[in-house]
């Protein structure tokens, strides 16, 4: 390889003339002005890029917020909590969305609200695995969850909590007592209880990550005809697995038809509702999510339609909303189920969640709308629109009193494990109190069962039978 520099160009007469012509061309005013303009445009573009990447000046609204915040902190007679002031300002932004747009779903969660939000969406919570008796203090165990931390530690039906880690519960509010049962996974709690026999005991219980059941009241409501029933009280990341497990248990008992109860189900994780719809729909759209960008369409897959063809009735009411409307709407459009009950709430908007761990906060912002397979919009409130969601195939209206009783039973009660039922019934007999809520009179469920018998139920007016 020759690394020597190239020889100098020759300066013969022809070459010299050519080079002179090139110099004259480069010195022409048109070409010089063009290069100047090109350089100017490049410089402006570079300045704009640098200004975007390294902004030198704040947006006017941010600057105004800072000057008002400074004025408040410097002037107000009270000592203002800066952290709380910032949170209040953020909440004010979201409150404005509701006032101007009718968007009551975008929100900012902190502290206890954030914990509940995480529990609703993840389907997990940290706890000891106990269902407490309702009402005021003292905190009394209705039953421990089978194979949960409390069950393994030895807590029993009817135990009253006296102290947690040395803190006496007498005089505390219920939520204050429950707060003592929270913490990081693996935390050891020392709990003192008094049993129904009057004896005091101490137990060491280790906090664990537990699943919050969103599929409840799984049973055969008509054993002769094999009609199963389950209630979906919400949608979390655990709901699909819980749903599949519930169906398998009903199939083992002879399931031939199914009632899915969505009454009082205000939504949750959208993907869980889509997955359950997939169980009954083999092809076509499930839902389309449409916002600022291109639509996101969820399609059915035949290999996921495990329960395709199973006779299905879905119960809905005025509180069925969001993801539960996505599920019901997909099943209705594909004629995979008959909807029975009342018109749904009408929440057809999707929220995107962002987490801020350093501030112990979560923001939830409306980002798109969803549409049924027939491209029906479910939204009835955004922009102060119509207050209506899905219309049932069979309208069965109930009184407010009956509806509240049904929802309380569905949402607030858990199915006690079989091993606890004997003790619970004995406790009820001895105390002459009702500990386990009985299923209330339910004309909507009764109408669903009539459909499976081939009878079209008579439409009932609100409050009437």
C-alpha positions in Angstrom: 0.0 0.0 0.0 1.3 3.4 -0.9 0.6 6.0 1.8 2.4 8.8 0.1 0.3 11.9 -0.8 -0.8 12.2 -4.4 1.5 14.3 -6.7 0.6 17.9 -7.2 -1.7 18.6 -10.2 0.0 19.6 -13.4 -0.5 23.1 -14.5 -0.5 22.7 -18.3 -2.3 25.3 -20.4 -5.5 23.3 -20.9 -5.8 22.3 -17.2 -5.0 25.8 -16.1 -7.8 27.2 -18.2 -10.2 24.6 -16.9 -9.4 25.5 -13.3 -9.7 29.2 -14.0 -13.2 28.5 -15.4 -14.1 26.6 -12.2 -12.9 29.5 -10.0 -15.0 31.9 -12.0 -18.1 29.6 -11.6 -17.7 29.4 -7.8 -17.5 33.1 -7.5 -20.7 33.7 -9.4 -23.3 35.7 -7.2 -26.1 33.1 -7.8 -24.2 30.2 -6.5 -22.9 32.2 -3.5 -26.3 33.4 -2.5 -27.7 29.8 -2.8 -25.0 28.5 -0.5 -25.6 31.3 2.0 -29.4 30.5 2.0 -28.7 26.8 2.4 -26.4 27.5 5.4 -29.0 29.9 6.9 -31.7 27.3 6.7 -29.5 24.6 8.1 -28.6 26.9 11.0 -32.2 27.7 11.7 -33.1 24.0 11.7 -30.3 23.2 14.0 -31.4 25.9 16.4 -35.0 24.6 16.4 -33.8 21.1 17.1 -31.6 22.3 20.0 -34.5 24.4 21.4 -36.7 21.3 21.4 -34.1 19.0 23.0 -32.7 21.7 25.3 -35.6 24.1 25.9 -34.3 27.4 27.2 -37.7 28.9 28.2 -40.6 27.3 30.1 -44.1 27.2 28.7 -46.1 30.2 29.8 -48.6 28.2 31.8 -45.8 26.4 33.8 -44.1 29.7 34.5 -47.4 31.2 35.7 -48.1 28.2 38.0 -44.6 28.7 39.5 -45.1 32.4 40.2 -48.6 31.8 41.8 -47.2 28.9 43.8 -44.3 31.2 45.0 -46.7 34.0 45.9 -48.9 31.5 47.9 -46.0 30.0 49.8 -44.5 33.4 50.6 -47.7 35.1 51.6 -50.2 32.7 53.1 -50.6 33.1 56.9 -50.4 29.3 57.4 -47.5 27.0 57.0 -48.3 25.3 53.7 -47.3 21.7 53.0 -45.4 21.9 49.7 -46.1 18.2 48.8 -49.8 18.5 49.4 -49.9 21.8 47.5 -48.5 20.0 44.4 -50.9 17.2 44.7 -53.8 19.6 45.0 -52.7 21.4 41.9 -52.5 18.1 39.9 -56.0 17.1 41.2 -57.2 20.5 40.0 -56.1 19.7 36.5 -58.2 16.5 36.5 -61.2 18.3 38.1 -61.2 20.7 35.2 -61.5 17.8 32.7 -64.7 16.7 34.4 -66.1 20.3 34.5 -65.3 21.1 30.9 -65.5 17.7 29.1 -67.7 15.6 31.4 -64.7 13.3 31.9 -65.0 12.0 35.4 -62.8 9.0 34.8 -59.4 10.7 34.4 -58.0 11.0 37.9 -54.9 11.2 40.1 -54.5 8.7 43.0 -52.3 8.9 46.0 -51.9 7.1 49.4 -54.9 4.9 50.2 -56.6 5.5 46.9 -53.5 4.3 45.1 -53.4 1.1 47.1 -57.0 0.3 46.2 -56.4 1.2 42.6 -53.5 -1.2 42.4 -55.5 -3.9 44.1 -58.4 -3.5 41.6 -56.2 -3.7 38.5 -53.7 -6.3 39.6 -56.0 -8.7 41.4 -53.4 -9.0 44.1 -53.1 -7.5 47.6 -50.9 -8.0 50.6 -52.7 -9.5 53.6 -53.2 -12.4 55.9 -56.1 -14.1 54.1 -59.1 -13.4 56.3 -62.7 -12.4 55.6 -63.9 -10.3 58.5 -67.4 -10.0 59.7 -69.1 -6.8 58.6 -70.0 -3.9 60.9 -68.0 -1.9 63.4 -65.2 -3.0 65.7 -64.1 -5.3 67.1 -62.6 -7.0 64.0 -64.0 -10.5 64.1 -62.9 -13.3 61.7 -65.8 -14.6 59.7 -63.5 -17.3 58.2 -59.9 -17.6 57.1 -59.2 -18.2 53.4 -58.3 -21.8 52.8 -54.5 -22.3 53.0 -53.9 -18.6 53.4 -51.4 -17.2 56.0 -54.0 -16.9 58.7 -55.4 -20.3 58.1 -51.9 -21.9 58.3 -51.1 -19.9 61.5 -54.2 -21.3 63.2 -56.9 -18.5 63.1 -60.4 -19.8 63.4 -64.0 -18.9 62.6 -65.2 -16.3 65.1 -61.8 -15.2 66.5 -61.7 -11.6 67.6 -58.5 -9.6 67.1 -57.3 -8.0 70.3 -53.8 -6.7 69.3 -51.4 -6.6 66.4 -47.7 -6.3 67.1 -48.5 -5.1 70.6 -51.0 -2.3 69.5 -54.3 -2.8 71.3 -57.2 -2.5 68.8 -59.8 -1.3 71.4 -60.8 2.2 70.6 -59.5 2.1 67.0 -61.6 2.6 63.9 -61.9 -0.4 61.7 -59.7 1.1 58.9 -57.0 1.9 61.5 -57.0 -1.7 62.6 -56.8 -3.0 59.0 -53.9 -0.7 58.3 -51.9 -2.6 61.0 -52.3 -5.7 58.9 -50.6 -4.2 55.8 -46.9 -4.1 54.9 -44.3 -5.7 52.7 -44.5 -9.4 51.7 -42.7 -11.5 54.3 -43.4 -9.2 57.2 -44.1 -11.1 60.5 -47.2 -10.0 62.5 -47.8 -11.0 66.1 -51.5 -11.2 66.5 -53.5 -11.8 69.8 -57.0 -13.1 69.4 -59.9 -14.3 71.6 -61.8 -17.3 70.3 -65.6 -18.0 70.6 -64.7 -20.2 73.6 -63.3 -17.2 75.4 -59.7 -18.3 75.3 -56.9 -16.0 74.3 -54.2 -17.1 71.9 -51.2 -15.6 70.1 -50.2 -16.4 66.5 -47.4 -15.4 64.2 -48.6 -14.6 60.7 -46.5 -13.8 57.7 -47.9 -11.3 55.2 -48.2 -12.7 51.7 -49.4 -11.7 48.2 -52.9 -12.9 47.8 -55.4 -13.1 44.9 -58.6 -11.0 45.2 -61.4 -13.2 43.8 -63.3 -11.4 41.1 -65.3 -14.6 40.2 -67.7 -15.4 43.0 -70.8 -17.4 43.9 -69.9 -20.3 41.5 -72.7 -22.8 41.7 -75.2 -25.0 39.8 -78.5 -23.1 40.3 -80.4 -26.0 38.5 -78.6 -29.3 39.1 -81.2 -31.3 37.1 -80.7 -29.2 33.9 -77.1 -28.4 34.5 -77.5 -24.7 34.6 -74.4 -23.0 36.2 -74.0 -19.6 37.6 -71.2 -17.3 38.4 -70.8 -13.6 39.2 -68.0 -11.4 37.7 -67.7 -8.5 40.2 -64.7 -6.9 38.4 -61.9 -7.5 36.0 -58.3 -7.9 37.1 -55.2 -9.6 35.7 -56.3 -12.7 37.6 -59.9 -12.8 36.3 -59.4 -15.0 33.2 -57.7 -17.8 35.1 -60.3 -17.6 37.9 -63.1 -17.8 35.2 -61.6 -20.8 33.5 -61.1 -22.6 36.8 -64.7 -21.9 37.7 -66.0 -23.3 34.4 -63.9 -26.4 34.8 -65.4 -27.0 38.3 -68.9 -26.5 37.0 -68.2 -28.9 34.0 -67.2 -31.5 36.6 -70.6 -31.2 38.1 -72.5 -31.5 34.8 -72.6 -28.0 33.3 -74.8 -27.7 30.2 -75.8 -24.0 30.3 -74.4 -20.9 32.0 -75.5 -17.6 33.6 -72.8 -14.9 33.9 -73.8 -12.1 36.2 -72.3 -8.7 35.4 -74.6 -6.6 37.6 -72.7 -4.1 39.6 -69.5 -4.8 37.6 -68.0 -1.4 37.0 -65.1 -2.7 34.9 -61.4 -3.0 35.4 -58.7 -4.5 33.2 -59.9 -4.5 29.6 -57.7 -7.4 28.5 -59.5 -9.7 31.0 -62.9 -8.9 29.5 -61.6 -9.4 26.0 -60.1 -12.8 27.0 -63.4 -14.0 28.5 -65.3 -12.9 25.3 -62.7 -15.0 23.3 -64.0 -18.1 25.2 -67.3 -17.9 23.4 -66.5 -16.2 20.0 -64.4 -18.0 17.4 -64.1 -15.4 14.7 -64.6 -11.7 14.0 -64.0 -8.6 16.0 -64.2 -8.5 19.8 -63.7 -4.8 20.3 -62.0 -1.8 18.6 -60.2 0.8 20.6 -60.0 4.2 18.8 -58.1 7.3 20.0 -55.7 9.7 18.4 -53.7 7.1 16.4 -54.8 4.2 14.3 -57.6 2.0 15.7 -56.5 -1.1 17.7 -58.8 -4.0 16.8 -58.9 -7.1 19.0 -59.9 -10.2 16.9 -61.3 -13.5 18.0 -59.1 -16.7 17.7 -60.7 -20.0 17.2 -58.2 -21.8 19.5 -59.3 -19.7 22.4 -63.0 -20.4 22.1 -63.0 -23.1 24.7 -66.7 -22.8 25.5 -68.1 -22.0 22.0 -71.7 -23.0 21.7 -72.4 -23.2 25.4 -75.9 -21.7 26.0 -75.3 -18.4 27.7 -77.3 -15.7 29.4 -75.6 -12.5 30.7 -77.2 -10.4 33.4 -76.7 -6.6 33.3 -77.9 -3.6 35.1 -77.5 0.2 35.3 -74.1 -0.3 37.2 -72.6 -2.6 34.6 -69.9 -0.4 33.0 -66.7 -0.2 31.0 -65.0 -3.6 30.6 -68.2 -5.4 31.5 -70.0 -3.6 28.7 -67.2 -4.6 26.3 -67.8 -8.2 27.2 -71.6 -8.0 27.0 -71.5 -6.0 23.8 -69.2 -8.5 22.0 -71.4 -11.4 23.1 -74.6 -9.6 22.0 -73.2 -8.6 18.6 -72.0 -12.1 17.9 -75.3 -13.5 19.2 -73.3 -15.7 21.6 -75.5 -14.7 24.6 -78.8 -13.2 25.5 -78.6 -10.1 27.7 -81.2 -9.9 30.5 -81.8 -7.0 32.9 -81.5 -3.3 32.6 -79.7 -0.9 30.2 -76.0 -0.6 31.2 -74.3 2.5 32.4 -72.6 3.7 29.2 -68.9 4.0 29.9 -67.2 3.5 26.5 -63.8 5.2 27.3 -60.4 3.6 27.9 -58.0 5.0 30.5 -54.2 4.8 30.3 -52.4 4.5 33.6 -49.0 6.0 34.4 -47.2 5.3 37.7 -45.0 7.7 39.7 -43.3 5.6 42.4 -41.2 8.4 43.7 -44.4 10.3 44.5 -46.4 7.2 45.6 -49.0 8.2 43.0 -50.8 7.0 39.9 -52.4 9.0 37.1 -55.3 7.6 35.0 -56.1 9.5 31.8 -58.8 8.9 29.2 -57.0 8.0 26.0 -59.5 6.4 23.6 -63.0 5.1 23.0 -64.1 1.5 22.4 -66.7 0.2 20.1 -68.5 -3.1 19.9 -68.0 -5.5 16.9 -70.9 -3.8 15.2 -69.1 -0.5 15.9 -71.7 0.7 18.4 -70.4 3.4 20.8 -71.0 2.6 24.4 -70.1 6.0 25.8 -73.1 7.9 27.2 -71.4 10.6 29.4 -68.3 12.1 27.9 -69.1 15.6 26.6 -72.4 15.4 28.5 -73.9 13.0 25.9 -76.7 10.4 26.2 -76.8 8.4 29.5 -77.2 5.0 27.9 -75.1 2.0 27.2 -76.2 -1.4 26.0 -79.9 -2.3 25.7 -80.8 -5.8 27.0 -82.5 -8.3 24.8 -84.9 -9.0 27.6 -85.7 -6.0 29.8 -86.4 -6.8 33.4 -86.4 -3.8 35.7 -86.4 -4.0 39.5 -86.9 -1.5 42.2 -84.0 0.4 43.7 -84.4 -1.5 47.0 -84.3 -4.9 45.2 -81.3 -3.8 43.1 -79.3 -2.6 46.0 -79.9 -5.8 47.9 -78.7 -7.9 44.9 -75.6 -5.8 44.4 -74.7 -5.9 48.1 -74.9 -9.7 48.0 -72.8 -10.0 44.8 -70.1 -7.4 45.7 -69.7 -7.7 49.4 -70.1 -11.4 50.1 -67.6 -14.2 49.6 -68.3 -17.9 49.4 -67.1 -19.6 52.6 -65.0 -22.7 52.2 -66.8 -26.0 52.9 -64.7 -26.7 55.9 -65.7 -23.4 57.6 -69.5 -23.8 56.9 -70.1 -26.2 59.8 -68.5 -23.8 62.3 -70.3 -20.8 60.8 -73.7 -22.5 61.0 -73.1 -23.5 64.6 -72.1 -19.9 65.4 -75.3 -18.7 63.8 -77.4 -21.1 65.9 -75.6 -20.1 69.2 -75.7 -16.4 68.6 -79.1 -16.4 66.8 -77.6 -14.0 64.3 -77.3 -14.2 60.5 -73.7 -14.3 59.6 -73.8 -15.4 56.0 -75.9 -13.4 53.6 -78.6 -15.4 51.9 -79.2 -14.7 48.2 -82.0 -12.2 47.9 -85.1 -12.6 45.8 -83.9 -12.1 42.3 -86.4 -11.7 39.4 -83.7 -11.1 36.9 -82.0 -14.4 37.6 -85.4 -16.1 37.6 -86.1 -14.6 34.1 -82.7 -16.0 32.9 -83.7 -19.5 34.1 -87.0 -19.2 32.3 -85.2 -18.6 29.1 -83.3 -21.8 29.4 -86.7 -23.6 29.8 -87.9 -22.0 26.5 -90.2 -19.5 28.2 -90.0 -15.8 27.3 -90.2 -13.9 30.6 -92.8 -11.2 31.1 -91.2 -7.7 31.1 -91.5 -6.2 34.6 -91.8 -2.5 35.3 -89.5 -1.0 37.9 -90.6 -1.9 41.4 -93.1 -4.4 40.3 -93.3 -8.1 40.0 
